[in-house]
Amino acid sequence: MLASIPWITEPGRVSVPISNVEPATSTINAVASLGEDGALTVFIGVSVDRGSTADPVVEIVMPAHQMSAPVNLISAGPGAFEARTILPMVGDWEVRIHSGSELTRLLVRW
């Protein structure tokens, strides 16, 4: 019975980003903001002089439950983007930002 109760921590707690690229060579910067209602906004900056002009691809997943949340990606100017979603349940979420061959991940706990 206890296994079905979600683990609840401080609302709006967002962890530091982890990345699979060296910070000195990374062209992706991301910061997340999480509201008490599960509204998640990720502010993304990518280098505009990196040769590729494609928009980043953003996935928001909950690996423990094989869930994902739909993402609305909005351009906020050259190299600036906002990704928005409403997280459907409390737990540990991962924001994956793909830009070219780079991948940056943010861990979000709600």
C-alpha positions in Angstrom: 0.0 0.0 0.0 2.8 2.5 0.8 4.4 1.9 -2.5 1.5 3.7 -4.2 2.0 6.9 -2.3 4.1 9.5 -4.2 7.3 10.8 -2.5 6.7 14.5 -1.9 9.4 17.0 -1.2 9.6 20.8 -1.3 7.4 22.1 -4.1 9.4 23.9 -6.9 12.8 22.3 -6.1 15.0 22.1 -9.2 18.4 20.5 -9.2 21.5 21.7 -10.8 22.0 20.7 -14.4 24.1 17.7 -15.4 25.5 17.4 -18.8 27.4 14.9 -21.0 29.6 17.6 -22.4 32.5 19.6 -20.9 31.2 23.0 -19.6 34.0 24.9 -21.5 32.7 23.5 -24.9 29.0 23.4 -24.2 26.8 25.6 -26.3 23.6 24.9 -24.3 22.6 26.8 -21.2 19.4 26.0 -19.4 17.6 27.1 -16.2 14.3 25.7 -15.0 11.5 27.2 -12.9 8.9 25.0 -11.3 5.7 26.2 -9.7 3.8 24.6 -6.9 1.1 23.5 -9.4 3.6 21.6 -11.6 4.0 24.3 -14.2 7.5 23.9 -15.5 9.3 26.5 -17.6 12.8 25.9 -18.9 14.8 28.8 -20.3 17.3 27.7 -22.9 20.1 29.5 -24.5 22.2 28.1 -27.4 25.1 29.6 -29.2 24.0 31.3 -32.4 27.5 31.0 -34.0 27.7 27.2 -33.9 27.0 26.5 -37.5 23.6 24.9 -37.1 20.6 27.0 -36.8 18.1 24.2 -36.0 15.9 24.7 -32.9 16.8 22.5 -29.9 14.7 19.4 -29.3 13.3 19.2 -25.7 12.0 16.1 -24.0 10.6 16.0 -20.5 10.4 12.5 -19.1 9.9 10.6 -15.8 12.3 7.7 -16.2 11.0 5.8 -13.1 7.5 5.5 -14.7 8.4 5.7 -18.4 6.2 8.8 -18.7 6.6 11.9 -20.7 5.0 15.4 -20.7 4.2 17.3 -23.8 6.4 20.3 -24.4 5.6 23.6 -25.9 8.8 25.2 -27.3 8.7 28.9 -27.9 11.4 31.0 -29.7 12.3 34.0 -27.6 14.9 35.5 -30.0 18.1 34.4 -31.6 19.4 31.4 -29.6 16.8 31.9 -26.9 13.9 29.5 -26.2 11.3 28.7 -23.6 10.0 25.2 -23.1 6.8 24.9 -21.1 4.7 22.1 -19.7 2.5 21.0 -16.8 4.0 18.0 -15.0 1.2 15.4 -14.6 2.4 13.9 -11.3 4.8 14.5 -8.4 8.2 12.9 -8.7 11.7 13.0 -10.3 11.6 14.4 -13.9 14.4 14.8 -16.4 14.5 17.6 -19.0 16.6 16.5 -22.0 17.8 19.3 -24.4 19.3 18.2 -27.7 21.0 20.7 -29.9 23.1 19.3 -32.7 25.2 16.6 -31.3 25.0 17.9 -27.7 22.7 16.7 -24.9 22.1 18.7 -21.7 20.0 17.2 -18.9 18.3 19.0 -16.0 16.9 16.9 -13.1 13.7 18.3 -11.6 12.1 17.1 -8.4 8.5 18.1 -7.8 
